Amino acid sequence: MTNSRCSNGWALLALLFALDAFAASAPRRISSKLIDLGKVYPIYMVAGMATLIEFPGPVSGIRTGNPESIQYFRPDKPENEVTIVLQNQSAKPTNLIVRTGKKKYVFDIVPSKTVHQDTLEVIGDYGGAEIDDSEVELIDSSEKPHGKPHRKEAKK
C-alpha cells in the first residue's frame, strides 16, 4: 500500500508541475512586455474579440499582411494605441507591423479558438534588426594602394 501511495504522490506532483509549466507558457490576457525590436512576437486572438496594443510613443504607421484577416483602428487620441479585431474564425495567420517614429514592432497574429490576449502594453524596447552576413564576403578596404599614387600636374 505504501508503494501505491508513493507512486500516486509522484504522479500528482508531476501533473502539478506540468500544469504549472503550461500556465507559465500560455499568454496572459492582460500583459506588458519589454520588446526586442529584432524579434517577432505572437498575439493570440479569438474571432470577434478586440486586442488593444499600447506603445511607448505615437503610432505613425500600420501594415498588415492579410487585411481580410484583421481589422485595425488607431484613434486620434491617444496616439499610442492600436486596436485590432480578428475578422472571423477561419482567418489565416498574418502579421502586423507598427511604426512609431523610427522604430518598427512586428507581431504574428495567430487565430485561436481558446486563447485571446485582450491588452498588450509595450513598456519599452531594445535591440534592433540584425544583419544576416552569413553569405557576405567582407573585404579589407583600409589597405594601402600598391605602387605610387598617380597625379596629373596642372599645365602652366
C-alpha positions as CSV (number, residue, x, y, z in Angstrom):
1,M,0.0,0.0,0.0
2,T,2.9,2.4,0.7
3,N,4.3,1.9,-2.8
4,S,0.9,2.7,-4.3
5,R,0.6,5.9,-2.3
6,C,4.2,6.9,-3.1
7,S,3.7,6.4,-6.9
8,N,0.4,8.3,-6.8
9,G,2.1,11.1,-5.0
10,W,4.8,11.3,-7.6
11,A,2.2,11.2,-10.4
12,L,0.3,14.0,-8.7
13,L,3.4,16.1,-8.3
14,A,4.4,15.5,-12.0
15,L,0.9,16.6,-13.0
16,L,1.1,19.8,-11.0
17,F,4.5,20.7,-12.5
18,A,3.1,20.0,-16.0
19,L,0.0,22.3,-15.3
20,D,2.3,25.0,-13.9
21,A,4.6,24.9,-16.9
22,F,1.5,25.1,-19.2
23,A,0.1,28.1,-17.3
24,A,3.5,29.8,-17.5
25,S,3.8,29.3,-21.3
26,A,0.2,30.3,-22.1
27,P,0.0,34.1,-22.8
28,R,-1.8,36.3,-20.3
29,R,-4.9,38.1,-21.4
30,I,-3.6,41.3,-20.0
31,S,0.1,41.8,-20.2
32,S,3.1,44.1,-20.6
33,K,6.3,43.4,-22.5
34,L,9.8,44.7,-23.0
35,I,10.2,44.1,-26.7
36,D,13.4,43.2,-28.6
37,L,13.0,45.1,-31.9
38,G,14.9,42.2,-33.7
39,K,12.2,39.6,-32.8
40,V,8.6,38.9,-33.9
41,Y,6.0,38.4,-31.1
42,P,2.9,36.3,-31.4
43,I,-0.6,37.7,-30.4
44,Y,-3.3,35.1,-30.0
45,M,-6.8,36.2,-30.9
46,V,-10.3,34.8,-30.9
47,A,-12.5,35.9,-33.7
48,G,-14.8,38.9,-32.9
49,M,-12.8,39.9,-29.8
50,A,-10.6,43.1,-29.7
51,T,-7.0,43.4,-28.7
52,L,-5.6,46.7,-27.6
53,I,-1.9,47.3,-28.1
54,E,-0.3,50.3,-26.3
55,F,3.1,51.6,-27.5
56,P,5.7,53.9,-25.8
57,G,5.3,56.5,-28.5
58,P,2.8,57.8,-31.0
59,V,1.9,55.4,-33.8
60,S,2.9,56.7,-37.3
61,G,2.2,53.7,-39.5
62,I,0.4,50.3,-39.5
63,R,0.7,47.5,-42.0
64,T,-0.9,44.1,-42.1
65,G,0.0,41.0,-44.2
66,N,-3.6,39.9,-44.9
67,P,-6.1,42.8,-44.5
68,E,-9.0,40.3,-44.8
69,S,-7.9,38.6,-41.6
70,I,-7.8,41.5,-39.3
71,Q,-9.2,45.0,-39.0
72,Y,-7.3,47.7,-37.2
73,F,-8.1,51.1,-35.7
74,R,-5.8,53.9,-34.5
75,P,-7.8,56.5,-32.6
76,D,-6.8,60.2,-32.8
77,K,-6.4,60.2,-29.0
78,P,-4.4,58.6,-27.5
79,E,-2.0,58.4,-30.4
80,N,0.0,55.5,-29.0
81,E,-2.8,52.8,-29.2
82,V,-3.9,50.4,-31.9
83,T,-6.9,48.1,-31.6
84,I,-7.1,45.0,-33.8
85,V,-10.0,42.6,-34.3
86,L,-9.8,39.2,-35.9
87,Q,-12.5,39.2,-38.6
88,N,-13.6,35.5,-38.5
89,Q,-12.6,32.2,-37.0
90,S,-11.5,30.9,-40.4
91,A,-9.0,33.7,-40.7
92,K,-5.4,32.7,-41.6
93,P,-2.4,33.7,-39.6
94,T,-1.0,37.1,-40.6
95,N,1.3,39.7,-39.3
96,L,1.0,43.3,-38.0
97,I,3.8,45.9,-38.3
98,V,3.5,49.1,-36.3
99,R,5.8,52.0,-36.7
100,T,6.4,54.6,-34.0
101,G,8.9,57.2,-35.2
102,K,12.0,55.3,-36.4
103,K,11.1,52.0,-34.6
104,K,9.2,49.1,-36.0
105,Y,7.4,46.5,-33.9
106,V,6.5,43.2,-35.6
107,F,3.8,40.8,-34.4
108,D,2.4,37.5,-35.8
109,I,-1.4,37.4,-35.4
110,V,-2.3,33.8,-34.5
111,P,-6.0,32.9,-34.7
112,S,-7.2,30.7,-31.8
113,K,-10.4,29.2,-30.6
114,T,-9.5,29.3,-27.0
115,V,-6.6,31.7,-26.3
116,H,-7.1,35.5,-26.5
117,Q,-4.9,38.4,-25.5
118,D,-7.0,41.5,-24.6
119,T,-4.3,44.0,-24.0
120,L,-0.6,44.2,-24.6
121,E,1.3,47.2,-23.2
122,V,4.8,47.7,-24.8
123,I,6.6,49.2,-21.8
124,G,9.9,49.6,-23.6
125,D,12.1,48.2,-26.3
126,Y,15.7,47.4,-27.1
127,G,17.9,45.9,-29.8
128,G,17.0,46.0,-33.5
129,A,17.2,44.1,-36.7
130,E,20.4,42.2,-37.2
131,I,22.4,42.0,-40.5
132,D,22.5,38.5,-41.8
133,D,26.0,38.3,-43.1
134,S,26.3,34.6,-43.3
135,E,26.8,34.8,-47.1
136,V,28.6,38.1,-47.3
137,E,32.3,38.3,-48.1
138,L,33.9,41.3,-46.4
139,I,37.0,43.0,-47.9
140,D,39.6,45.0,-46.2
141,S,39.2,48.4,-47.7
142,S,41.8,50.1,-45.5
143,E,44.9,48.6,-47.2
144,K,47.4,51.0,-48.7
145,P,47.2,51.1,-52.5
146,H,50.0,49.3,-54.3
147,G,52.5,51.4,-56.2
148,K,52.9,55.2,-56.2
149,P,49.9,57.5,-56.4
150,H,49.4,58.8,-59.9
151,R,48.9,62.6,-60.1
152,K,48.4,64.9,-63.0
153,E,50.2,68.1,-62.9
154,A,48.4,71.3,-63.8
155,K,49.6,73.0,-67.0
156,K,51.3,76.3,-66.6
